[in-house]
Amino acid sequence: MKQAHCCECGKRFLREADEEWRVRCIPCYKKFKRSESISVPADSYWSDRAVAAESLAATLKRQLEQQQQTIRKLVALQTARPASSLDRELSEHWRALIQCCHPDKHNGSRGATRLTQWLNDVKGRLPCA
């Protein structure tokens, strides 16, 4: 099970990993079905897929903004703190990044595996490694 954001109300709901097409929580889905006419337009499947893609893009954008804030903090810390303190901060933030994108949290996804490998490669090049 994995959490997703409802495209109607924005609340979180659980869905199976292979249910990327589910973009609404159950109450919103019921409301959507009630408001929908008897005949379903042929392209409704694709419009739901587009909404799912937009929801995923919004989630990824939020995560990217959080990571950018972390990077800004690290740059600010570099000038404000001694090197040993900075090394600790880098290690803590690196660990948090790895925990965020680890393949075990994303059902062994190839993208998560590549990102984790890239982060480990970058970690190896940091002075505090």
Protein Blocks (a to p, Z undefined) as FASTA:
>chain_A
ZZdddfklopacdddfklmmpmbdfklmmmmmmmpcfbdcfklmmmmmmmmmmmmmmmmm
mmmmmmmmmmmmmmmmmmmpcfklmmmmmmmmmmmmmmmmgmklngopaklmmmmmmmmm
mmmmpmkZZ
